[in-house]
Amino acid sequence: MVPLFASYIVILLLAIVIGSMLYWKATTIVQHTVENSNAAMLQQLREVVDGRLREIEQLEQQIAFHPKLGKLLNSDRVLAEQEAYAVVEFASELRRFKTLANLLIYDFYIYADASQTLVGPGVKSTPQVLFDGVYRFPGKSSKDWTEEFQRLAMRKYDPSVSVQSSDGAPLSLITYRQSLPYGNPGDVRGSLIVLIDESQLRALFDKLAAVNQGEIYIVDSENRIVSSTATNGSASSAGLFSYGGLYGETGKQELVSGGEATIASYTTSGVNGWKYVYVVPSDVFLDQVYAVKKWALILLSLCVVGGVAASLYLAYRNYRPVRDVVRAIRTWRASDTVQEQAGGEYDLIRSTIESARLTESRLRERLEQQSPIIRVNFLRRLIRGYADPAELKPEALVFAGFSFQWQSFAVLLIEVDDISGFAQAGEREWPFVSFIIANIAGELANERHQGYPVELDRGRVAMLVNVRQEREAEAAADLKAVAGGLSTLLADRFRLQATVAVGGPVSGASRIGEAFLAALAALEEELSLGREHPAAGPIGGAGDLVSMSAEPDETGYYYPLEAEQQLLNVVKSGDSERAIKLLDAICADNFDKRGISAVSGRYLLVHLTGTMYRLLQSHPGLKQLVTEQLVSLDNKGGDLDEAFGELKRVYVALCGLLRERRGDAGERLLSGVREHIERHYGDNMLSVNSIADAFELTPQYLSTVFKKAGGQNLADYIAEVRLREAKRLLADTSETLAAIALRVGYANDIGFIRFFKKYEGVTPGAYRTSLDTDR
């Protein structure tokens, strides 16, 4: 513990030294931060104002290139009737421009020098009426305006002045003038005059000026105050700064006004060269700097006073887990007879971790070495029909090393009894023979389909064939060709006499076991008949098991272990339809094809009943119910058909009971998940994974159960609930799309709009508009 405490003391002293050094640097950093913040706000103001000014220039260009402007500028003093009508029509069209103009534009007019006519949005007037009656500029009559219009002006702005309107209300206006026609400075025949509402311009930066108790000025290149937030803008700033003194595009100057130190930050307009100047008192500007200094000293004092106490406490607290770990390691090493190396506690922990990592690496290597064996074992169980339904899911198949591209499957069984023509019979030669058969069978199958060969027993190889979808119609012929080609190739090249049988194709991985049983029955038939050519046992299109069987056998029945295991798996899954098909196939194989006797049939009935009792051992609650139904089998006497019919009904009842048990659990889970979604649909973290964590299930299992019980994907149900609530909010409230997006579980309105349009085909705004229209 002493070394740990000493390390904390060293760290504390180092922190104090570093903190002292950073303290002296803090003022500069914070000052730069404040400067950058003010500069950013000023840049933002410039972008907003410049954007509005560009809209004024766009209005200028739209008017300058209007086809009817030329008629107005070229008209004589006395307008003809047709020209007067064209002017009135032009004035009506200008009204549309005014509706599209921004809020800065109070009014605008076009002056034609030849006719001394002023045309505005919906207005035709004269300079005398407009400037001597409607807008009375101080010290400037209509005659002065007429003379000014005759002088060239290229996008000229005049500072704001207080104008007396016709209704007596004062207006603060900035005038903008552009000579017409556009782009011809040598021939001035008119002017465009735009009246800018200075109050709307000032509203853009009033709040910014109030944030730091400062003032904002807009200065043009003639050193005139165009607009200002100061109550007496021109007077208060006359000796404070000048346009020429504000060097560069952006910058900062320290000024003194009335004995008070101020800091002026400025930037330059990219439209007309105006300077946007932000004047803030130095005390206000450096207020955050002083606050940082104050808190830095307080925190440094707290570090010095509380550092030692905190070091002691943390050293003691943090050492306890280390001590426990060391004790556990020593106990483990003592029991593991591993000698502890010399060194400190941390050396002990490090060496233990390195040893654990080495052990993990060895385990991983062993797992990688065993993965082929695991793959072979899984493939054997899959072919025999022993795989559980959960193992047939795509993610489980990928984990096992399989990726089936198509939905149809078939099984080939290859049996070799004698290898004397190839090599001396012996245990060492059989694996080599199986390897040859598996490789050749795989190559033949992969020419048109996908084959997965595996050795089942000595001399018996099975191959699972994933049938290509576009060749399903020719699958039976392809499989027969593979079987024939394999048998011929083994005989010609390796002098191996092999019997090949085919089962399939079937639809779905869950029915691979049926194809195996068909191939197994066909193989036994071939072996019993002693044929030397391959046989094929297909699975019918309706899913019934069709196998090749031997001649009628009066000595016993055919009910292999693979068929029994497959029947158990089907009944466990509650699939009564497949259970009946398997029972019918077993009966047809024994009675119709093998022609077993009544005594053998009774034995088969008892064996099938025993299969059911095997299943009931794991379901004690169902044993009494099923046993009562089996009692009726004893009353059937010698009528085997009726007895087998009763046995099928019992199997169907058992499937229903197992399915109902599983269904009750699924319904409860379905109800709980739906309630969880209804409560948390507004959480933007809601997902299949989060719901699975809440119910302590895997996401794959939850999705499967939800879809099976509810008939709908879990993700689609979440979207359905959110969409329902979003439509209600759009119809019943006036909330913004951003607010509605947050309420239905989306972090922003962009994702919400995409989601809504995906499911409804329209955007939320269009949906709300359609509702308003219907009302």
PEVENTA-V458771 format. One line per field, one symbol per residue. phi: phi as a letter, one per 40 degrees, with the letter a starting at -180 (. if undefined). A space follows every 10 residues. Layout:
phi = ???
This chain:
phi = .cdccccccc cccccccccc cccccccccc cccccccccc cccccccccd cccccccccd ccccbccccc cccccccbcc cccccccccc cccccccccc ccccccaaab bbcccfbbbb cgbbabcccc cbbcbbccga cccccccccc ccabfcbbdc bcbccccgcc bbbbcbbbcb ccgbccbcbi abbbcccccc ccccbccccc dbfbbbbbbc ccgbccaacc cbdcccbcbc abdccccgcb iabcbbbggb cbbbbaabcc cbgdbcbbbb dcccccdccc ccdccccccc cccccccccc cccccccccc cccccccccc ccccccfbcc cciccccccc cccccccccc cccccccccc dccccccccc ccccgcccdc cccdcccccc gbaccbcbba bbbbbbcbbc cbaccacccc dccccccccc cccccccbbb bbcaccacgb bbbcbccccc bccccccccc cccccccccc cccbfbcbbb bbbhcbbhcc bccccccccc cccccccccg cbbcbbbcbc ccgccbbcbc cdbccabbac cccccccdcc cdcgcccccc cccccccccc ccccgccccc cccccccccc dcccccccbd cccccccccc ccccccgccc cccccccccc cccccccccc cccdcccccd cccccccccb ccccccaccc cccccfbcdc cccccccccb gacccccdcc cccccccccc cbbbcccccc dccbgbcacc cccccccccb gbcdcccccc ccccc
